[in-house]
Amino acid sequence: MVEYEPDPDKRDTEQIPLLEPGGVETFIRREVLPYAPDAWIDPAKTKTGYEISFTRHFYKPPQLRSLAEIRADIEALEQETEGLLDEILVETI
């Protein structure tokens, strides 16, 4: 029997789909072991649960302004600031 000494600096977690075909072991064999062949699972720290993304299910994004509204705002600002630079330069001379 081989005993492993865990290195806390190398500890990692995985979020495995609840209905993963083959379970946790199959997921680890397919997704983890090819990249970290010495990885292992501590059954005492394995947790089963479900994450609900409230943002994905309940967030309603605000209605974006139309391109025409944005363009009108930019043109209004341009008209408002037209000649402002000339006024500043004339006052400093």
Buried (B, 14 or more C-beta within 10 A) or exposed (E): EEEEEEEEEEEEEEEBEEEBEEEBEEBBEEEBEEEEEEEEEEEEEEEEEEEEEEEEEEEEEEEEEEEEEEEEEEEEEEEEEEEEEEEEEEEEE
